[in-house]
Amino acid sequence: MARTLIEDLTDSSIEFELPDTTPDQQLLTLARRLDRFGGKLERFLSVQLQQLELAISNFERERSAWEEQRDAELAKLMQASGGHRSNGPTGDGPGAGNVPAEPAIASQPGPAATAPLKIVVQPGAANEEWLAAWMLEISKLNWAFGGEGVRFEVAGCRVAKSAMDPGDELLELEVFSRVPLIQRVNMGETLRQVSDRIDDWMRFKSSLMMTSLVDNSLAGMHRHANAVSDHDGLVMLRAAAYQEEQANARMRTREKEERVQPREQLLRVEATTKVLIDECETRIHVSLL
């Protein structure tokens, strides 16, 4: 905006070298030119305000959709974990009213808490190296939230009914946590430790759902596409997942101090996704499974 104003002020239409006339005529000419400049500025600010209102509207709509998905998952989590706590003995006999601090038998977390993410990818011109690099950035995001990366499993492929070229395939990935989300009794783990890991996994999923990796149009196309059992895209996606797995394994040898902050890594995921979209015309949709 400042650059635009400077350009307008230095534009030939707004000059302060007035012709050799009387002072009154010079002031009148100057006033007219300033009035024209004021009109330009008003129109510019009006357009910027309209764009800002549109951006705010889009943001509010996306945030509302994300909050609905988040609330649905949290409700499932609370429902699934509601029966894990023991109420202890009841009645008037010995031990009545005593509630164990922790169940003697390890409780299993609810399916909503440990559920993987689902990703639909329309690769466009992206090859396995591009996709592997993008997948590694998602693994790094999980590291930033206290995990050890994610495991990508190729779940299938669909082809749109109106597909006219090989780039119309819709590849399916499922994203799992690499750290166990159940209690390992033989390792002396407490339920609190398991709960912390589940919280990290939930925060990772929620943060990813708030990025630009949500394409409802692609999700609708995927719902109406035809499933296929054999496709070249599946081979490419498996190769990309293997490359990511090898790179993530090398990350496990690094010190925890090297982990970046979640916000910083989210920006890297966004930037990598934008490169795929701009350079390869890739489309991506992330959803809860």
Secondary structure in CASP SS format (residue, H / E / C, confidence):
PFRMAT SS
TARGET T0000
AUTHOR 0000-0000-0000
METHOD secondary structure of the structure
MODEL  1
M C 1.00
A H 1.00
R H 1.00
T H 1.00
L H 1.00
I H 1.00
E H 1.00
D H 1.00
L H 1.00
T C 1.00
D C 1.00
S C 1.00
S C 1.00
I C 1.00
E C 1.00
F C 1.00
E C 1.00
L C 1.00
P C 1.00
D C 1.00
T C 1.00
T C 1.00
P H 1.00
D H 1.00
Q H 1.00
Q H 1.00
L H 1.00
L H 1.00
T H 1.00
L H 1.00
A H 1.00
R H 1.00
R H 1.00
L H 1.00
D H 1.00
R H 1.00
F H 1.00
G H 1.00
G H 1.00
K H 1.00
L H 1.00
E H 1.00
R H 1.00
F H 1.00
L H 1.00
S H 1.00
V H 1.00
Q H 1.00
L H 1.00
Q H 1.00
Q H 1.00
L H 1.00
E H 1.00
L H 1.00
A H 1.00
I H 1.00
S H 1.00
N H 1.00
F H 1.00
E H 1.00
R H 1.00
E H 1.00
R H 1.00
S H 1.00
A H 1.00
W H 1.00
E H 1.00
E H 1.00
Q H 1.00
R H 1.00
D H 1.00
A H 1.00
E H 1.00
L H 1.00
A H 1.00
K H 1.00
L H 1.00
M H 1.00
Q H 1.00
A H 1.00
S H 1.00
G C 1.00
G C 1.00
H C 1.00
R C 1.00
S C 1.00
N C 1.00
G C 1.00
P C 1.00
T C 1.00
G C 1.00
D C 1.00
G C 1.00
P C 1.00
G C 1.00
A C 1.00
G C 1.00
N C 1.00
V C 1.00
P C 1.00
A C 1.00
E C 1.00
P C 1.00
A C 1.00
I C 1.00
A C 1.00
S C 1.00
Q C 1.00
P C 1.00
G C 1.00
P H 1.00
A H 1.00
A H 1.00
T H 1.00
A C 1.00
P C 1.00
L E 1.00
K E 1.00
I E 1.00
V E 1.00
V E 1.00
Q E 1.00
P C 1.00
G C 1.00
A C 1.00
A C 1.00
N C 1.00
E H 1.00
E H 1.00
W H 1.00
L H 1.00
A H 1.00
A H 1.00
W H 1.00
M H 1.00
L H 1.00
E H 1.00
I H 1.00
S H 1.00
K H 1.00
L H 1.00
N H 1.00
W H 1.00
A H 1.00
F C 1.00
G C 1.00
G C 1.00
E C 1.00
G C 1.00
V E 1.00
R E 1.00
F E 1.00
E E 1.00
V E 1.00
A E 1.00
G E 1.00
C E 1.00
R E 1.00
V E 1.00
A C 1.00
K C 1.00
S C 1.00
A C 1.00
M C 1.00
D C 1.00
P H 1.00
G H 1.00
D H 1.00
E E 1.00
L E 1.00
L E 1.00
E E 1.00
L E 1.00
E E 1.00
V E 1.00
F E 1.00
S E 1.00
R C 1.00
V C 1.00
P C 1.00
L C 1.00
I C 1.00
Q C 1.00
R C 1.00
V H 1.00
N H 1.00
M H 1.00
G C 1.00
E C 1.00
T C 1.00
L H 1.00
R H 1.00
Q H 1.00
V H 1.00
S H 1.00
D H 1.00
R H 1.00
I H 1.00
D H 1.00
D H 1.00
W H 1.00
M H 1.00
R H 1.00
F H 1.00
K H 1.00
S H 1.00
S H 1.00
L H 1.00
M H 1.00
M C 1.00
T C 1.00
S C 1.00
L C 1.00
V C 1.00
D C 1.00
N H 1.00
S H 1.00
L H 1.00
A H 1.00
G H 1.00
M H 1.00
H H 1.00
R H 1.00
H C 1.00
A C 1.00
N E 1.00
A E 1.00
V E 1.00
S C 1.00
D C 1.00
H C 1.00
D H 1.00
G H 1.00
L H 1.00
V H 1.00
M H 1.00
L H 1.00
R H 1.00
A H 1.00
A H 1.00
A H 1.00
Y H 1.00
Q H 1.00
E H 1.00
E H 1.00
Q H 1.00
A H 1.00
N H 1.00
A H 1.00
R H 1.00
M H 1.00
R C 1.00
T C 1.00
R C 1.00
E C 1.00
K H 1.00
E H 1.00
E H 1.00
R C 1.00
V C 1.00
Q C 1.00
P H 1.00
R H 1.00
E H 1.00
Q H 1.00
L H 1.00
L H 1.00
R H 1.00
V H 1.00
E H 1.00
A H 1.00
T H 1.00
T H 1.00
K H 1.00
V H 1.00
L H 1.00
I H 1.00
D H 1.00
E H 1.00
C H 1.00
E C 1.00
T C 1.00
R E 1.00
I E 1.00
H E 1.00
V E 1.00
S E 1.00
L E 1.00
L C 1.00
END
